[in-house]
Amino acid sequence: MKINKSRKINGLGIAKYIATFLDGAALNDGSFELLYSCTENGCFPAKPLKNRSNGPIIVFYWELYEKTNEQKYKARADKAVEYWLNKCEVEGGAVNCGQNFNPFGIYYKATHDKRFLNCLIKEGERFFEEKTIQELIDTRYGFKLEILYNLTKDLKYKTRLKELASQLLSTSTLPLVKHYFLPAYRVT
């Protein structure tokens, strides 16, 4: 797709151009190629990264659907989230389940499909294991605990989030603020 450089476009227009690019990155199973090498002649898959989550892409399509009400964006998000939900149910694991936490939460709120909640709760069991400070930063459990608490209202998630935020107070980095302190503040 050629972009007319003389035409001004807004944020929604940019999002639709991104969606067009992502449509070309979609695989038949619902997942997406994630790494590309781009030149003036176009963009081509650089190497396969199929075992990486497509969570941000799912959220992108879902939000674009909500903004435009165009079913093609919902269909793309639905196919991708179904692919990852099936992988989570069958294989489990941090890539299949943990890295799709946000889209699973969004889809559970929208559909009330218990399969999404079951995957979230199953993945949430890992949030109660002891972790080093760096592991806590890398895993973003705070953000995920906030999602679980908001979906279930189970106080164990809120309590664990507050415990982890307190534990991490001695370390001041931006990821901690975004992924632990703000979620802890929002649920209290």
Disulfide bonds with the S-S distance in Angstrom:
Cys38-Cys43 2.00
Cys88-Cys97 2.04
